[in-house]
């Protein structure tokens, strides 16, 4: 989908659909909404007067200009006008602008629109700078209309009553031409962030028989080649040479060979810069191994590589944005399967840095592959390191589907993640990682640590194990188990894979620049 900007009057824009907005409780229209209202002969004002539209957040109404054009302010050339609510003015935020854009874009798409001309949500009475508002419009619009259609035939879409409707272009129309450079810059950034998130969503959506570790590595290589990133893929012999015993232990139960994906964003002049290192768990299918999961819902375990997808998407965004911060992405990719070769509860694995891990549950495998990724990351002497993973059901018990849990050994890294989350509205919440309270949960009688401490504080126990491998590197862990998949539609997040973490990690890394 194309996102553009042009100077002009919104009622006269060349599009089949016009989008305008209103704050809750507004009784009189003004600005671009007022201009469209006048061109419609006061139709929006009459809608307000009848209380059929109150401006509640993400409320919509559709109006149709009369044949021959409107009166009072010029003709409306569009087929329809979509009115979207912004909610209460005092509660307005950047994310509400993103939501309004997504709600309007999806409504227009579902009505069969192909081209939309829109007001810049929040840039007037909402108080947002034009660049930020434009980025929100681009992100909300593009993310809202995304659908994974790669595996559906035309007959399948017809059977599901899903007509092939595609929104081709969204244009922000601005009366003040002097604002266009800022608007265009915001739209460009928003488009890159959104398309990188869509890239991650599509990876997460693909089933495990299609997105194997080798297929994920190929996708990473193709993406990297397309945007100018360096990409190296380590195969099993190279993984063994590095003595990544934790990754190899998880991988040995599968017929699919593991891959260790290294993607580097190193713009000119940043070669000597301490990098940001992003590690993403990529279990392309998680059966639980010998500690096998219940069959109900196991199909969803194709999303256990969402952390790796988020890292790849973030690197894609950083490259296209040209962020002057060296950033390394490390993605250990494997399946977790039961077989005669699979690791067993009671086994002990030796990680790359020599530390030993007793296996209590083979279903606590994500922390194992990340242990080797974090150990590998030390070679870069990073300025900051973050790992991201669908790690535990415990974080869902604690936070539901409203936020990711974060924990770490460095307040600055935690604060940077929190600031990035405020921008992207990919919410995070810090959990404690006190060694005197929680390290005993992973204490082993026969090894340096064990990989599971039971149900109590299970999300923290996972983070505690990873902390042993981060050592003195400034590090944080992001558990996205409750955020990687949506069970229902939201304004700019359709049901399914969310792509959570792409924008968060890109903003986090860019903050170091």
C-alpha positions, 0 to 999 in steps of 0.5 A: 500500500502506498502512502503519500502527501499532497497540498490542497483542500480535502473535499476536492482530493482525487480519491474514492474515499475521504476520511475525517475525524471528530473528538468526542463531545464536539458540537461544531465542525472546523478545520478539514472536517468542517470543510468537508461538512460544508461541502456536504451541505452540513451532513456531518453537523446534522449527524452530530445534532441527532446524536447518531455520532458522538466521536467516541474512540474508533466509532465510525460513520459513513456518509455519501455525497449527493449526486452532482456534488455538495453545497456551501464549500465546493464539491466532494469528488469522493464516493464516500466520506468515513468519519472516525471518532478520536475519543475525548480530547484530553485523553488523546495520544499518539497511539489514538491517532494510530488507532483512528487511522487504522480504524478508518483504513479498514472501514474504507477497505471493507467498503471496497475503497481503493484510494483514500484521502485523509486528514492528519489525525491529531495534528490540529486540536490533538497537538501532535507535531505533523511528523509524528501524526503522519507516522501514526497515519502510515503505521495505523493504515498499513498495519490495519489492512494487512492480511496473510493471503499467501496460502489461500486460493481464490476458491478458498477466499470465496468460500470464506466470503472474503472478497479480494479488497485491497486498499492501494493508496492513502494520501494525507491532504494538507492545506498548509504546503509548508508542512509537507516536508515534515509530513512526508518524512513521517509517512516514510518512517511510518511506512518502513516501520509498518512494512517491517512489522508486516514482514514479521507477522507473515513469518509468524503466521506461516506454519511449521512445515513451511517455515522450518529453521532452514526456510527462516534462514533463507527468508533472513538472507533474502530480506538482508540482501534486499535492504543492505544488511550483512547476513551469515548463516551458521549450519550444524557443523559450525554451531558444534564447532562453537560448542553451542551445546544448549542449542544443539541439545534442543535441536537434536530431537528434530529431523530439521537441522538448526540454523544460527542466523546473524544479521548486521546493520553496520552503516558507514562510520559505525564500524568501531561503534559498540553495537546494540545486540538483539537476540530473538528466540526462533523455535519454528515449532514447539511440541514441548519435546519429551515434556510434550504439550497438550494437543489442544492449542498446539497448532499455535506453537508455530508462533514460538519464533515470534522473537526471532521474527521481531529481531529480523523485522527490527533490523530491516527497519533500521537498515531502511531508515538508515539509523546510524547505530551499529546493530547485530541480530542473533537468531537461534532457529530450531524445532523442539520435537520428541524423538529417540534422539531428543534430550530428556528431563534429567539430562545436562547440557553445556552451553557455549560459555561452559556453564551447565544446565540440568534439564527439568522440562524439555518444554523450557527450551527457549531459554536454552537456545537464547543462552547460547545466543547471549553467550555468542553476543559477548564477542561484540562487547555490546553497548546494550543487549536485549533478548526477546522471546515467547518464553513463558506462560507465566508472563501471560498469567501475570500480565495477560495480553496487555504487556510484555514482561521485561527484566534485566541487569541494567536500569538504563537498558530497561529505561530505554525499552520503556521509552521506546514502548511509550512511542510505539505503544507496545507496552512493557512492564518490569518484573523484579530479578532479585537474585536473593529472592529468585535465583534459588528457583534455578539452583541445581544439585548436579549442574550450574543451574536447572532450566525450570523452577516450577510454576511459582514466578516462572517468568522470572525464573526464565529471566534469571537463567538468562541473566547468568549468561548476560553476566556484566553486559548491559542486558534486558529480557523481553517475554512476549508470550502474551503479545505475539498473537491476537485472538481478535481484531484491534484497530490496527492489529488484525486477529493473528500474528501481531508483529509485536516487538519490531517497532519496539526494538527498532526504536530501542536501537535507534535511541542509542544513535 
